[in-house]
Amino acid sequence: MATAIESGTGSIAFLTLAQWFSPGYPVGAFAYSHGLEMAISDGALKTALDLDHWIRILIDYGSGRSDALFLSAAYLAPDIDAVRTIDATARAFAPSRERLMETELMGSAFCQTTATLHGLDLHGLTYPVAVGRATSLCGLPQQTVAAWYLHAFAANLVSAAVRAVPLGQTEGQAVLSALHPLCETVARETLSGDLDALSGTAFAADIASMTHETLYSRSFRT
């Protein structure tokens, strides 16, 4: 049964976000490493400290920050035409074929499930744009959603590294915990949704995503 969220505050809102960003929500996040698998294969990422540095750069200077900007821009968009324009920019900003596939497929899956659950007109959007639009339509708190989105992004990369490096579970969770303040900071700094602030200087991660498709043995799609 489709349901709507009438208030963006209180436990129902936070439980909704816990569901959206749970590993069990069917967006297929577990299938993507965002280029991390290539970095591990090349020997560029061997320790928990390496992982912390890799994810921290992504959130502060790479796709984490740009996704947060796209999310906020979609949240603030006055109509669906503006959302579509933002979505086109998000597609153009993907630095590789695999990263474009990742955001398209995760976005499509998020749209399908979330539209059904909440009775929304939501389809055909990249992942951060879909989350921003759904957040607006459901009346959920913008900054909180952006922080949860970044946390889920980091958590998925930690999970990939725990499996592929491999790292211990406790080591991985320590990395994720240390990233919490940065997730909150970037969520706050991108609230304007100003796409003129888009930039990307996480070059190692971008190149890893470009070369991942040539990796002989792969566990992840990106």
Sequence and secondary structure as in RCSB ss.txt:
>XXXX:A:sequence
MATAIESGTGSIAFLTLAQWFSPGYPVGAFAYSHGLEMAISDGALKTALDLDHWIRILIDYGSGRSDALFLSAAY
LAPDIDAVRTIDATARAFAPSRERLMETELMGSAFCQTTATLHGLDLHGLTYPVAVGRATSLCGLPQQTVAAWYL
HAFAANLVSAAVRAVPLGQTEGQAVLSALHPLCETVARETLSGDLDALSGTAFAADIASMTHETLYSRSFRT
>XXXX:A:secstr
       SSSHHHHHHHHHHTSTTSTT GGG  TTHHHHHHTTS  SHHHHHHHHHHHHHHSHHHHHHHHHHHHH
H SSHHHHHHHHHHHHHH SSHHHHHHHHHHHHHHHHHHHHHHT    S  HHHHHHHHHHHHT  HHHHHHHHH
HHHHHHHHHHHHHHTT  HHHHHHHHHHTHHHHHHHHHHTTT  GGG     HHHHHHHHHGGG SS SS  
